[in-house]
Amino acid sequence: MKIKNVKAIGTAPEGLNLVVVKIETDVPGLYGIGCASFTQRAEVVVTAINKYMPDFCIGRDADNIEDLWHAFYVSSYWRNGPVLNNALSGLDEALWDIKAKKANMPLYQLLGGKCRFAVDCYGHASGPTPEAVAESVQKFMEQGYRHVRIQQGGSSLMNFQKGGYGGVGTLGSNPDFKEAGFGMPSDTFMDDKAYLKAVPEMFDLVRKKCGEEIELMHDIHERCQPMDVINLCRHLEQYRPFNIEDPLSPENRSWWKQLRESTTVPFAMGELFNNINEFVEPMMNHYFDYIRVHVSQIGGITPAMKIARLGEWFNVKTAWHGPGDTSPVGHSAQAHMDLACWNFGIQESVIFSDKTREVFPGCPTMKNGYMYVNEVPGHGVDINEKEAAKYPIDNKAPGWTVRKRDGTIIRP
Ligand code: MG
């Protein structure tokens, strides 16, 4: 079974750039698709796929996934960048889709079969005040969710432009750098002192209004100083968080040991990791509890399964990154891994719109806070190229420039 054609398909049905790779084989009608969604630089990923993958892939054996993965991984010599990793993920997931279709099985069967009947997920509760966050949590509870991530001030990429995760209490205010005309008008402001004060207040009110049963999570998004994170997490222990996500930026990795020894809150970490090797040392030292990975960022199912299996030896569970800028193909690939990995932890979920479902037939579905995959051969998600073409991608990246009061850039 040879690869006959490779191409990128970009689409943005909800305004977030999504990219998938489509691989056709010389077996009539047998093709696969994989997620390569790096929303902030989508057009560069499309170029990497369309300019470099056909020559590399066409004529190769589509069955040899591990070999193809390694061959492409080292083919540029310099590696581990987000653009090529995402392109590689598209190739990898498409090949797994093809293999499962060829085997006439849902993908989870090839990964070892089901460890659970469905995938337990969390929803995103957010709002401008603790009361609004609690109301949002209650809506998820009414839908049957057992886990909710709480963020005051918004949790979507779009909300970064209105002040970001850490913009609590500062929305609408005019920080000094703006008064001084420093930076660009679209730059956002984070008042870390206001944020550090607001998060425990939010947890306190949500616990009071929503009770002890619901599992609560929160994403620090790597934006605070290590010592402030330690103090915050100690304060949050009384609210029994299910996990605290991305407490430290990758540049602050040397603080892991001190953070871990200072608090008992569980951590989810790794959203900004590029390479599975980055997980080895923190796992061996039990620095975190949940593997937080943007699966396309590290190169797809093949490397993600290796991290998941490694986690089993150290009692570290999976918590794949599943926001709106992961395509439904990526969400489905993750759900198949979630079904098959014993050390599954929790899955981030989004609600797919009708538009998205038209572009991507076979999207996973949600019921009572559980995600179900489309039980057909492959990963279950297809792409309607005609519908996809109605929503072209663009090169307008979301605003990730967040500054302190004096204008200093804050690393996410
Ligand atoms: Mg995060």
Residues whose N, C-alpha, C, O or C-beta is under 5 A from the ligand:
A	BS01	MG	D219 E245 D246 E271
